[in-house]
Amino acid sequence: MPGIDKLPIEETLEDSPQTRSLLSVFEEDTATISSYYNQLFQAMQRIYDAQNELSAATHLTSKLLKEYEKQRFPLGGDDEVMSSTLQQFAKVIDELSSCHAVLSTQLADAMMFPITQFKERDLKEILTLKEVFQISSDDHDMAINRYSRLSKKKENEKVKSEVMEDVYTSRKKQHQTMMHYFSALNTLQYKKKIALLEPLLGYMQAQISFFKLGSENLTQQWEDFLTNIGTSVQNVRREMDSEVDVMQQTIQDLEQASDLLYMPDPDPNKIPINRNLTRKAGYLNTRNKTGLVSSTWDRQYFFTQGGNLMSQSRGDVAGGLVMDIDNCSVMAVDCEDRRFCFQISAFDGKKIAILQAESRKDCEEWIATINNISKRIYLSENPEETAARVNQSALEAVTPSPSFQQRHESFRPSTQGRPRAGRTSSQSSAGSESPALSSLSLDSLVAPDTPIQFDIISPVSEEYATQAKSASQGRRTNPFGESGESHSESILHQLFIVRFLGSMEVKATENTDVIYETMRQILAARAIHNIFRMTESHLLVTCECLKLIDPQTQVTRLRFPLSSVVLCATHQENKRLFGFVLQTAGGRVDGRPVTVCYIFESNNDGEKICDSVGLAKQIALHSEMDLEEQSRLIAASSRPNPPAADGQFLVLSNSQSEDSDAGEEGRKRGESEA
C-alpha cells in the first residue's frame, strides 16, 4: 500500500500557521471520512438487519411448515404426502434457518463490530480531541494576551507569578493536547483502511461459509482473494502498532525536552541566546496605529525570508511582506507599557516597525538575526559560521559608530606609531607625551568587570544634585550663560552637539590610553548587547564648568566643574569620538579620588571640543585676566579651520594647547599673531 501522510508532531510547540494549515487539511479529510463511513455504516446495518429478518423469516417458515399437519381445512382432507413433504421442507428450512442465524452472528462480529467501533469510538475520539484542542488553544491565546499586557513597571509579584504560571499551564496543556490530537489524526489514516477492509472481509468470509454449495473453484478463488486481503490487513495493523509506539515515544521525549520552553521568559543560563542566526521565525506582537496617539497590538507569526521580513496570520495560506531588512537598523526600544520591544527602521528611514517579543532571549535573538541579515551575511556560503566570526570580532575589536544609523567601521587604534596626545587638560597642556599602551597593564587603566553606564541617569557630584533638584522644579538654563548663580565674568561660551555613549570608573589619569581603553570597552559592550540608542545633549564649555543641557527643555542634565576635568582626548581614527576624565569630589576609593571617564560622539571633529576644554583651562589658570585679555588669548588660540556647521567654535592649536603655563609669553604671542 502507498505511504501514509502524517502530521509533524515535532512542530506542535511552535504551532506555526503552516502547521495549522496542514492540520486543517487533515481535519477536512477526517470530516470526509466521517461522512462516508456513516453512509457505509447505514448500508451495512441494512444488510445485517436484512440478514436477521431473513433468519427470523426462515425460522418462522420452518415453524409454519411443521404446523401444517395440525391445520384443519374445511375442504381439504388429510393429505399425508403433503404433510410428509412439508415436514421434509420444514426440516431443510429449519437447518437453513440455523445457517442464517450463524450468518447473522458472523455478520455481527466480523462486519458490524469493526465499523461500529470505528464510528462510535475512533471518530468520536477525534471530535473530542478537536474540541479539547480548540479550548486549550483559546486558553493559551488568552494567557499570552494577558502576559503581553503585563506592565514593565514594578508591580505585584503575586499577579506576575500567577500570569506566568497561567502561561506555563496553558502552553503545556495546548502542547500536550495538540500532540495527542496529531497522533490520533495520524493513526486515523491507518484505521480508516482497517475500518473499511475488515467489515468487507468479515462479510465475504461469512457469505462463503454460508454458501458451501458453491463451486469449489469459485470458493477457492474467493478464499485466495480474501486470504490476500486478510494478510494485507494484518500488515497494516502491525505498521499501525509500530507507528503508534514511535509517536508515543516522540511525545514523551518532546514533553521532557520542551518543559523549559513552556515558560514565556526562560532562564538564559539554561537556554543560551544564539546571536549567530540568519533565519528566525516565531510569534510577535506588532503595533498598529489607530489614531494620532492610540494604537493596537496584534499577534502574528513573523519569519525571515532572505532579506525580507514576512508575517502571516492564522488561517492565511501564505505570508505577506512586512519590509525589506537589507541595510536596515534595529534596536531595543522602550514602548509604552510593553516589555521586550524592538524597532526596525528601513535603510531609507521611510518605514518603521515596532514589535514585541515574548521574552528577553527572543528579543535579543530577533535583534541579532536582523542585524546579521542587514549585513547580508545570509548571502554567504555558510551564513552561521560567518555570523559567528563577525560576532566574535565584536568581542575583540573596537567598532566606533560615526552616527546612530551606521554600522561600526573602525577598530581600536594601534599603539605602535601613535602620535602625541595633545588634547588633555593640565597634563596634556604641559606637553607631556603619552607612553605606549604596551608599557601599561589594562588592569591599571580600567578595573575588570567595571560596570558601564549607557545613559545619563544620576548626578556625578553633590554640586549637580542641587542643580538637578532645581531642574526637577521646572527651572530652565540659558545655554549661553548662567541662570541665577553668581559667577565670575567670562567671555568663553562654546556650544557643541554631542551624544552620550557611556561612562565607567577608571584607575589611571596620567595619559590618554585610559580614554582609548574606555572607548574600546564601551563600544564593544554596545556592539555585543545591541545597544544603539544614544542620548543627545548640548555640551556647553565655559571657563568654570562643562554642562550637558537637554536640547528640548534647556534643563541642565549634568554639570562638571572645570577643575575636576583632568584629561581630554579624541579617538585616533574616528575623530568624532572624544572623552574626558573627571575626578569627582565625593569620597575616595582605596585612598584615591573616584575617577570616571565619559565617552561622547560629536557631530563634527572632537578635537575642537578638546581644544575648547584646553582653552577654558588656560583662561581659568589666568583668572586675573580681564575680558579684553581673555579675548586676546582666545584670538591667539584660534585655529584657521573653517567654522563647524553647528556654530562658530573657537579652539586651540596643538602648539598652544601644549603650553598651559605660558602666561605673559602666550599673551605676547597672541598679540603678535593678532
C-alpha positions in Angstrom: 0.0 0.0 0.0 1.2 3.6 -0.6 2.8 5.6 2.2 0.7 7.3 4.9 0.6 11.1 5.2 1.4 12.3 8.7 1.3 15.4 10.8 4.6 16.6 12.2 4.4 16.1 16.0 7.8 17.8 16.4 6.3 21.2 15.3 3.4 21.2 17.7 5.1 23.5 20.2 6.0 26.1 17.5 2.3 26.0 16.3 3.1 27.8 13.1 0.5 28.8 10.5 1.9 26.2 8.2 1.3 23.5 10.7 -2.2 24.9 11.3 -2.9 24.8 7.5 -1.7 21.2 7.3 -3.9 20.4 10.3 -6.9 21.9 8.5 -6.3 19.5 5.6 -6.3 16.5 8.0 -9.5 17.8 9.7 -11.2 18.2 6.3 -10.1 14.7 5.5 -11.5 13.5 8.8 -14.8 15.1 8.1 -15.0 13.4 4.7 -14.1 10.1 6.3 -16.8 10.5 8.9 -19.5 11.4 6.3 -18.5 8.5 4.0 -18.3 5.9 6.8 -21.7 7.0 8.2 -23.2 6.1 4.9 -21.3 2.9 4.7 -22.4 2.0 8.2 -26.1 2.6 7.3 -25.7 0.3 4.3 -24.1 -2.5 6.3 -26.7 -2.0 9.0 -29.4 -2.7 6.4 -27.5 -5.9 5.3 -27.3 -7.0 8.9 -31.0 -6.1 9.6 -32.0 -7.9 6.4 -30.0 -11.0 7.4 -31.6 -11.0 10.8 -35.0 -10.6 9.2 -34.2 -13.4 6.7 -33.1 -15.7 9.6 -36.3 -14.9 11.6 -38.4 -15.3 8.5 -36.8 -18.7 7.6 -37.3 -19.9 11.2 -41.0 -18.8 11.0 -41.4 -20.6 7.7 -40.0 -23.8 9.2 -42.3 -23.5 12.1 -45.3 -22.9 10.0 -44.4 -25.9 7.8 -44.2 -28.1 10.9 -47.7 -26.9 12.0 -49.2 -27.7 8.6 -50.4 -31.1 9.7 -52.2 -29.7 12.6 -54.3 -27.5 10.4 -57.9 -28.4 9.8 -59.0 -27.2 6.4 -62.8 -27.4 5.8 -62.5 -28.5 2.2 -59.3 -30.5 2.4 -58.9 -33.9 3.7 -55.8 -35.4 5.4 -53.0 -35.4 2.8 -50.2 -37.5 4.3 -47.9 -37.0 1.3 -48.3 -33.3 1.5 -47.7 -33.3 5.2 -44.6 -35.6 4.9 -43.2 -33.4 2.1 -43.8 -30.3 4.1 -42.1 -31.9 7.0 -39.1 -32.6 4.9 -39.2 -29.0 3.7 -39.6 -27.8 7.3 -36.5 -29.8 8.3 -34.4 -28.5 5.5 -35.6 -24.9 6.1 -35.0 -25.3 9.8 -31.5 -26.3 9.1 -31.2 -23.4 6.7 -32.6 -21.1 9.4 -29.9 -22.3 11.7 -27.3 -21.4 9.0 -28.9 -18.0 8.6 -28.7 -17.5 12.4 -25.0 -18.4 12.3 -24.5 -16.0 9.3 -26.2 -13.2 11.3 -23.8 -13.8 14.2 -20.8 -13.8 11.9 -22.0 -10.6 10.3 -22.5 -9.0 13.7 -19.0 -10.0 14.8 -17.0 -9.7 11.6 -18.8 -6.9 9.8 -20.8 -4.7 12.2 -18.4 -4.7 15.2 -15.3 -3.2 13.4 -17.2 -0.4 11.6 -19.3 0.3 14.7 -16.1 0.6 16.8 -14.6 2.9 14.2 -17.7 5.1 14.1 -18.5 5.3 17.8 -15.0 5.2 19.3 -12.4 6.4 16.9 -14.3 9.2 15.1 -15.8 10.4 18.4 -12.4 10.5 19.9 -11.2 12.7 17.1 -14.1 15.1 17.6 -13.5 15.2 21.4 -9.8 15.9 21.0 -10.6 18.6 18.5 -12.8 20.3 21.0 -10.3 20.0 23.8 -7.5 21.3 21.5 -9.6 24.3 20.5 -10.3 25.1 24.1 -6.7 24.8 25.1 -5.6 26.9 22.2 -8.1 29.6 23.1 -6.9 29.4 26.8 -3.3 29.8 25.6 -4.1 32.8 23.5 -5.8 34.5 26.4 -2.9 33.7 28.7 -0.4 35.1 26.2 -2.5 38.2 25.7 -2.7 38.7 29.5 1.1 38.1 29.8 1.8 40.6 27.0 -0.1 43.3 28.8 2.0 42.9 32.0 3.3 46.3 33.0 7.1 46.9 32.8 6.9 48.8 36.0 7.4 47.2 39.4 4.1 45.5 40.1 2.5 42.9 42.4 4.8 39.9 42.2 1.9 37.7 43.0 0.0 38.8 39.9 3.1 38.4 37.7 3.7 34.9 39.1 0.1 34.0 38.5 0.2 35.2 34.9 3.4 33.4 34.2 2.1 30.2 35.8 -1.1 30.6 33.7 1.0 30.9 30.5 3.1 27.8 31.6 0.0 25.7 32.3 -1.9 26.8 29.2 1.0 26.3 26.9 1.8 22.9 28.3 -1.8 21.9 28.0 -2.0 23.1 24.4 1.2 21.3 23.5 0.2 18.0 25.1 -3.3 18.2 23.6 -2.0 19.1 20.2 0.5 16.2 20.2 -2.2 13.7 21.2 -4.6 15.3 18.6 -1.9 14.9 15.9 -1.2 11.4 17.0 -4.9 10.5 16.8 -5.2 12.1 13.3 -2.1 10.2 12.1 -3.5 6.9 13.5 -6.8 7.6 11.8 -5.1 7.3 8.4 -4.4 3.7 9.3 -7.7 3.0 11.0 -9.8 4.2 8.1 -8.3 1.5 5.9 -8.7 -1.2 8.6 -12.3 0.0 9.2 -13.1 -0.3 5.5 -11.4 -3.6 4.8 -12.2 -5.6 8.0 -16.0 -5.4 7.6 -15.9 -6.4 4.0 -13.5 -9.2 4.8 -15.9 -10.4 7.6 -18.9 -10.1 5.3 -17.3 -12.1 2.5 -16.0 -14.8 4.8 -19.4 -15.2 6.4 -21.0 -15.5 3.0 -18.5 -18.1 1.8 -19.1 -20.1 5.0 -22.8 -19.9 4.3 -22.7 -20.8 0.7 -20.8 -24.1 0.8 -22.9 -25.3 -2.1 -20.9 -23.0 -4.4 -18.4 -24.3 -6.8 -15.0 -25.4 -5.3 -13.2 -23.3 -7.9 -15.3 -20.3 -7.1 -14.9 -20.9 -3.4 -11.1 -21.4 -3.8 -10.9 -18.2 -5.9 -12.7 -16.2 -3.2 -10.7 -17.8 -0.4 -7.4 -16.9 -2.1 -8.6 -13.3 -2.6 -9.8 -13.0 1.0 -6.6 -14.6 2.2 -4.6 -11.9 0.5 -6.9 -9.2 1.9 -6.6 -10.6 5.4 -2.7 -10.7 5.1 -2.8 -7.0 3.9 -5.0 -6.0 6.9 -2.6 -7.7 9.3 0.4 -5.9 7.7 -1.4 -2.5 8.1 -2.2 -3.4 11.7 1.4 -4.2 12.5 2.6 -1.0 10.8 0.0 1.0 12.8 1.1 -0.6 16.1 4.8 0.2 15.3 3.9 3.8 14.3 1.8 4.3 17.5 4.8 3.2 19.6 7.1 5.6 17.8 4.6 8.5 18.2 4.2 7.7 21.9 7.9 7.8 22.4 8.2 11.0 20.5 5.5 12.6 22.7 7.4 11.6 25.8 10.7 12.9 24.5 9.2 16.2 23.4 7.4 16.7 26.7 10.7 16.3 28.6 12.7 18.5 26.2 10.0 21.2 25.9 9.4 21.7 29.6 11.7 24.7 29.8 10.1 26.2 26.7 6.7 26.4 28.3 7.8 29.4 30.4 7.3 32.6 28.4 10.6 34.1 29.6 13.1 31.2 30.1 16.3 31.4 32.1 19.1 32.4 29.6 21.5 30.3 31.7 19.6 27.2 30.8 18.6 28.2 27.2 21.5 30.4 25.9 21.0 33.2 23.4 22.1 32.4 19.9 23.5 35.5 18.2 24.6 33.7 15.0 21.2 33.2 13.4 20.5 34.3 9.9 16.9 33.0 9.9 14.3 33.1 12.6 10.5 32.6 12.9 8.0 33.0 15.7 5.1 34.9 17.1 5.5 38.6 17.8 3.1 41.4 18.7 3.1 44.2 16.2 1.9 47.7 17.0 -0.6 49.3 14.6 -1.5 53.0 15.0 -5.2 53.6 15.0 -5.1 57.4 15.6 -2.7 60.2 16.5 -2.0 58.8 19.9 -3.8 55.5 20.1 -2.5 52.1 18.8 -3.4 48.4 19.0 -1.2 45.3 19.2 -1.8 42.3 17.0 -0.1 38.9 17.5 1.2 37.5 14.2 3.6 34.9 13.0 6.8 36.5 11.7 9.6 34.9 9.8 12.6 36.0 7.7 13.0 35.0 4.1 16.2 36.1 2.5 16.5 39.8 3.1 12.8 40.2 3.8 10.7 40.2 7.0 7.4 38.4 6.5 4.3 38.0 8.6 1.4 35.5 8.5 -1.9 35.3 10.4 -3.6 32.2 11.4 -5.8 30.9 8.5 -3.7 32.6 5.8 -2.3 30.4 3.1 1.0 32.3 2.7 2.9 35.1 4.4 3.0 38.8 3.3 5.9 41.1 3.1 6.4 43.5 6.1 9.6 45.3 5.0 13.0 44.9 3.4 15.6 44.4 6.1 18.7 44.7 4.0 20.8 47.5 5.3 18.2 48.3 7.9 18.8 49.3 11.5 17.3 47.6 14.6 17.4 48.4 18.3 15.7 47.7 21.5 13.2 50.5 22.5 11.0 51.5 25.4 7.5 51.3 24.1 4.5 52.5 26.1 3.8 49.9 28.8 5.2 46.9 27.0 8.4 44.9 27.6 10.8 43.3 25.2 10.1 45.7 22.3 12.4 46.5 19.4 12.2 48.8 16.4 13.2 48.1 12.8 13.9 51.0 10.5 14.3 50.6 6.8 17.5 51.7 5.1 15.8 54.9 3.8 14.1 55.6 7.1 10.6 55.8 5.5 9.2 52.6 7.1 9.4 51.7 10.8 8.1 48.6 12.5 7.8 48.3 16.3 7.5 44.7 17.5 7.2 43.0 20.9 8.9 39.6 21.6 7.7 37.1 24.2 10.9 37.1 26.2 14.2 38.9 26.6 16.0 36.0 24.9 13.6 36.1 22.0 14.0 39.8 21.7 17.8 39.7 21.6 17.8 36.8 19.1 15.5 38.8 16.8 17.7 41.9 17.0 20.9 39.8 16.4 19.2 37.9 13.5 18.0 41.1 11.8 21.5 42.7 12.3 23.1 39.7 10.6 20.6 39.9 7.7 21.1 43.6 7.4 24.8 42.9 6.8 23.9 40.5 4.0 25.5 37.6 5.9 22.8 35.3 4.6 24.2 35.5 1.1 27.5 33.8 2.2 28.1 30.1 1.7 27.9 29.3 5.4 25.9 32.1 7.0 26.0 30.9 10.6 29.8 30.5 10.6 30.2 33.9 9.0 27.8 35.4 11.6 29.8 33.7 14.4 33.1 35.2 13.1 31.5 38.7 12.9 30.1 38.5 16.4 33.4 37.1 17.7 35.2 40.1 16.2 32.9 42.4 18.2 34.4 40.9 21.3 38.0 41.6 20.2 37.8 44.9 18.3 36.6 48.4 18.8 33.9 49.4 16.3 33.1 53.1 16.8 29.8 54.2 15.4 30.0 57.5 13.4 26.3 58.0 13.7 23.1 56.4 15.1 22.2 54.6 11.9 25.6 53.5 10.5 27.4 50.3 11.5 30.7 50.2 13.4 33.5 50.7 10.9 36.8 51.4 12.7 38.8 49.3 15.1 40.8 50.2 18.2 43.8 52.3 17.3 47.1 50.6 17.2 49.6 51.7 19.9 52.6 51.5 17.6 53.3 54.7 16.0 50.6 56.6 17.9 51.1 60.3 17.6 51.4 62.5 20.6 48.2 63.2 22.5 47.8 66.9 22.8 44.1 67.1 23.8 44.4 67.0 27.6 43.8 69.4 30.4 46.5 70.2 32.8 48.6 67.1 31.9 48.3 67.3 28.1 48.8 71.1 28.0 52.1 70.7 29.7 53.4 68.9 26.6 53.8 65.5 28.2 53.8 62.6 25.7 51.6 59.6 26.4 53.7 56.3 26.9 52.8 53.3 24.8 50.0 51.1 25.9 52.3 48.1 26.0 54.0 49.6 29.0 50.8 49.6 31.0 48.6 46.8 32.0 44.9 47.2 31.0 44.0 46.4 34.6 46.0 49.5 35.7 43.7 51.6 33.5 40.3 50.1 34.0 39.4 47.6 36.7 38.0 44.3 35.3 34.2 43.8 35.5 33.7 47.6 36.0 30.0 48.4 35.3 29.2 50.6 32.3 26.5 53.3 32.4 25.0 53.8 29.0 22.6 56.6 29.8 22.6 59.8 31.8 20.8 58.7 35.0 22.3 60.2 38.1 24.4 63.3 39.1 28.1 62.9 39.4 28.6 65.2 42.4 26.8 66.9 45.2 27.2 70.1 43.2 25.0 68.6 40.5 22.5 67.2 42.9 21.4 70.7 44.0 21.0 71.7 40.4 19.1 68.6 39.5 16.6 69.4 42.2 16.0 72.9 40.9 15.8 71.4 37.4 13.1 69.0 38.5 11.1 72.0 39.7 11.0 73.3 36.1 13.9 75.8 36.1 15.4 76.2 32.7 19.0 77.0 31.9 20.2 79.5 29.4 22.7 77.6 27.2 24.8 80.7 26.6 25.0 81.9 30.3 24.4 81.0 33.9 21.0 81.3 35.4 20.5 82.6 38.9 24.1 82.0 40.0 26.9 84.5 40.7 29.9 83.5 38.6 33.0 85.4 37.6 32.5 87.1 34.3 33.8 85.0 31.4 33.8 85.6 27.7 34.2 81.9 26.7 30.8 80.1 25.9 31.0 77.4 23.3 28.2 75.0 22.5 28.5 71.6 20.8 26.0 68.9 19.9 27.1 65.5 21.4 25.7 62.1 22.1 26.5 60.2 25.2 27.9 56.7 24.6 28.7 55.7 28.2 30.9 56.2 31.3 32.8 53.9 33.7 35.1 54.3 36.6 38.8 54.2 35.7 42.1 54.0 37.7 44.8 55.9 35.8 44.7 59.6 34.8 48.3 60.0 33.7 47.9 59.5 29.9 45.2 59.3 27.2 45.4 55.5 27.0 42.8 55.3 29.7 40.4 57.1 27.4 41.2 54.9 24.5 40.7 51.7 26.6 37.4 53.1 27.9 36.2 53.8 24.4 37.1 50.2 23.4 35.2 48.6 26.3 32.1 50.8 25.9 31.8 50.4 22.1 32.5 46.7 22.4 29.8 46.3 25.0 27.3 48.3 22.9 28.0 46.0 19.9 27.7 42.8 21.9 24.5 43.8 23.6 23.0 45.5 20.5 22.7 48.9 22.3 22.4 51.6 19.7 20.3 54.3 21.4 22.3 57.4 22.5 21.1 60.4 24.4 21.7 63.7 22.5 22.7 66.8 24.5 24.3 70.2 24.1 27.7 70.4 25.6 28.4 74.0 26.9 32.1 74.8 27.6 32.8 77.8 29.9 35.8 78.8 32.0 34.1 77.4 35.1 32.4 74.2 34.1 31.2 71.8 31.4 27.4 71.4 31.1 25.2 68.8 29.4 21.9 70.5 28.5 18.7 68.9 27.3 18.2 70.3 23.8 14.4 70.3 24.2 13.8 71.6 27.7 17.1 73.5 28.1 17.4 71.9 31.6 21.0 71.1 32.7 21.4 67.3 32.9 25.0 67.2 34.3 27.5 69.8 35.4 31.2 69.1 35.6 33.4 71.7 37.4 36.3 72.5 35.1 38.8 72.0 37.9 37.7 68.3 38.1 38.4 67.6 34.4 41.9 66.2 34.3 42.2 64.6 30.9 40.5 65.0 27.4 41.3 63.2 24.1 39.8 62.1 20.9 39.9 58.7 19.1 42.9 58.4 16.9 40.9 57.1 13.8 37.4 58.2 14.4 37.8 61.9 15.3 34.1 62.2 16.1 34.6 60.2 19.3 36.1 62.0 22.3 36.2 61.6 26.0 37.3 63.2 29.2 38.3 62.0 32.7 36.6 63.6 35.7 37.8 63.3 39.3 34.7 63.5 41.4 34.6 65.4 44.7 32.5 62.8 46.6 34.6 60.3 48.6 37.7 58.2 47.9 38.2 54.6 47.0 41.4 52.8 48.2 42.9 56.1 49.2 42.4 57.7 45.8 39.7 60.0 44.3 36.9 58.4 42.4 37.7 58.9 38.7 35.2 58.5 35.9 35.7 58.6 32.2 32.9 59.9 30.0 32.8 59.0 26.2 30.8 61.0 23.7 30.2 61.2 19.9 30.0 64.7 18.3 28.6 65.8 15.0 31.9 67.2 14.0 35.6 67.0 14.9 36.0 66.0 18.6 39.4 67.7 18.6 37.6 71.1 18.6 35.8 70.2 21.8 39.1 69.1 23.4 40.8 72.3 22.3 37.9 74.3 23.7 38.3 72.5 27.1 42.0 73.2 27.0 41.4 76.8 26.2 38.9 77.1 29.1 41.6 75.6 31.4 44.1 78.2 30.2 41.8 81.0 30.9 40.9 79.5 34.3 44.6 79.3 35.2 44.9 83.0 34.5 41.9 84.2 36.4 43.5 87.6 37.0 43.0 88.5 33.3 40.1 90.8 32.4 37.7 90.3 29.5 39.9 92.0 27.0 42.9 89.8 27.9 40.7 86.8 27.7 39.6 87.9 24.2 43.2 88.2 23.1 44.0 84.8 24.4 41.0 83.3 22.6 42.0 85.1 19.4 45.6 83.8 19.8 44.4 80.3 20.3 42.0 80.3 17.3 42.7 77.8 14.5 42.5 78.7 10.9 39.9 75.8 10.4 36.5 76.7 8.8 33.6 77.1 11.3 31.6 74.0 12.1 28.1 73.5 10.9 26.6 73.8 14.4 28.3 77.1 15.4 31.3 79.3 15.4 33.7 77.4 17.7 37.0 78.9 18.9 39.6 76.2 19.6 43.3 75.9 20.4 46.0 74.8 18.1 48.3 71.9 19.1 51.3 74.2 19.9 49.2 76.5 22.0 47.4 73.8 23.9 50.7 72.1 24.9 51.8 75.2 26.9 49.3 76.0 29.5 51.7 77.9 31.7 52.8 80.4 29.1 51.1 83.4 30.9 52.8 86.5 29.7 54.5 84.8 26.8 51.2 83.5 25.5 49.6 86.9 25.6 52.6 88.4 23.8 52.4 85.7 21.1 48.7 86.2 20.8 49.2 90.0 20.3 51.8 89.4 17.7 49.6 86.9 15.8 46.6 89.3 16.1 
